[in-house]
Each structure stands twice: as structure tokens, then as C-alpha cells.
């Protein structure tokens, strides 16, 4: 039985506790899904989550506009990740993919949000390139003005939902200034001529990922989000909201690993007694519980701070993502060790968690990059 005492922390309101209870019950009935066809599984998950209303927090409600509730996003990701990593992925990418539209889109552009929140359209966030991952300002893809249109040329890679998305939010260099100030953001529907799936990418935890190629892909000027040159600011603002939710997903994985380890220690016998009686095992369990609670405090501090109206939570979100993902890796590694041979058996839950957690220390800003972000924030405030 997972620890739920954290829901009584002052970060949360009653609606958050109700959400956690209701979603946990939904997950118990609907998850996990069959992962053998990852594309089909993600489409199924988006449809189910949308049908039952769980995707509503991922984007702006155009009928009742208001800020995104980051605590709700985090609780949802933590809960889904604890049950099924692919479900967390499906939920998270709907939010990240449409974040630019929620924060900066025009009413005309935001018509996509009704579809993504209902699970009727799948979204993707196309930022990374072969030679610019964490170094966003170094991107090479171009968007050239051609009358009333823009022509997009270049590549994007490691794009989540690549190949199954209905729309991509694409960042390209428009050249208003060097570096970060010359990037813009565009809405690119999947059927746009000149956009192709150059390669499907396979990783240790199967998710739909792709390298995208743009060969003079033509989009109307109305596809521009914000103003020319606003793209870097838009991307960073989106990450500012969603980065702490990556920590929440890691927290969900870590909680599941801890729960599985406690259960294993209680049921497994070694040397004529339960594993749980061994002081070394107790020490491991204590370390795991400490890491889980410390990560939860950082994640929900960042989410609460944003929800309370802070314009930016760059420092808090970076700390939450860095600590939660790194410590979840340690928690899950310990769980594998405590499970012995079962821990490395294909499709065992802790083996799956071991594969799922690794990417979270890379995407949306690798761990080393988060350290740079934190240091700059600390030194800049000194």
C-alpha cells in the first residue's frame, strides 16, 4: 500500500486529495495496458485518459481560461507513473506538446486544445536537434518567410510522440538576432507537406520517438506562436511549468520501487527469517524512504510556488527535477538489488522501472544542465 501521508502536507487542497484518490482507483481498473505495440498503446492511453477527463489539466480550458495547475499535473504524473510508465508518458506529452499554445497561443490557435484535452488529437514538442539538445540556442533548423507563409527546413530528433502526433509545436531559427533571440515557435500539423518521419528511434524503455525531417515544409504565418524571435522564451516558459512534473514522474517510479521492495522484504525468507529482519535490508529501506520523501518535498514545493503565482520557478523546478530523478535512479537500483535475480528478469516490475527511470535524467534538461541552471540562479541572486 503506497504511502499517502504526503497528501496531508500544506502544499495541497482538498481537490488535490480527491484527485489522487479518484485517479488511483481509475488506474487500478485501467492500467497497465498491453505495451507490445507501443504506438497503439499510446493512442489507446490518450483516448482513454481523454474520454474519462484525465487530460483536462494538461492544457488551458478555452471556455474557462486560467493558469495551469502544476500541483494537479504533478499528482497526476506521480500516480500514473506508479501504475504504468507509458500512461505517464501519454499524459505528460499532451501537456508538454500544447504548453506553448496554453501559455502564448491566440484564441484561433487554441482550438487545438479542445481536441488534445479530449484525447482526440495527440501533440508533440519538437525542440531538440541532432547537434543541439540541451543547448537550445544553438539550433540550426530555419523558418524562412515566403510571402504569407514560412518555409521550415532542417531536422528535429528525439521527439516524443514522433510518428503518431497530430500536431507538432516546432522551434526554428527565424534570424531576428543571433543565438536565443532569433528563434520562433510554430504550429505544424502532421499532414503538412514537406514534413516526414525520417527515423523511428528505439530506446531501453519503448516509447514513440522519432527524428523528423522538414524539407521546405510550408505553414501559414498564422502558425507563428507569439512574435518572431519569441521562441526561446516560449520554450523556456513551457519547461518552467512542466520540468517539475518530470520530478513527479520519477517520484511515482520511486514510490513503486519502494512499495515492491517492502513487499519483497516481508515475504522473502533468508537464513530462516524474513528479509525484513536483516538490518542491512532495513537500512536500504530507510534510505529509499528518505529519498522518496525528500524528492516529494522538492517537487511539490516547486509546483506550489508556481501555483501561488510566481512568474518563474526556474531554480525550484531545476532542483526538483535534478534531485527527484537522480534519487529515483538510486531507489530503483536498490530495489533491483533487493529483488536479486527477479530484479533483472525481463518484464518484472522493478526491471521495467529500471529502464523507465533512466531517460528522465536526460530529457527536459539533463542532470548536469540542471546543476548549471541552479548555480546560475544561486550566484545571480547573491
Protein Blocks (a to p, Z undefined) as FASTA:
>chain_A
ZZfklmmpmkbcfklmmmmmmmmmmmmmmpccdfkbmmlmmmmmmmmmmmnopmmmmpcc
fklgcdddfklmmmmmmmmmmmomklmmmmmmmmmmmmmmmmmpcfklmmmmmmmmnopa
ccdddfbcfklcklmmlpfbdcddehjaccdedddehiehihjacbdcddddehlaghjl
lcccddddfklghiacfbdcddfbdcdddddddehiacdfklpghjehilmmmmmmmmmm
mmmmmmmmmmmmmmmmmmmmmmmmmmpcgehiafklpmklmmmmmmmmmmmmmmmmmmmm
mmmmmmnopabfkkmmmmmmmmmmmmmmmmmmmmmmmnmmmlmgghiaklmmmmmmmmmm
mggpifklmmmmmmmmmmmmZZ
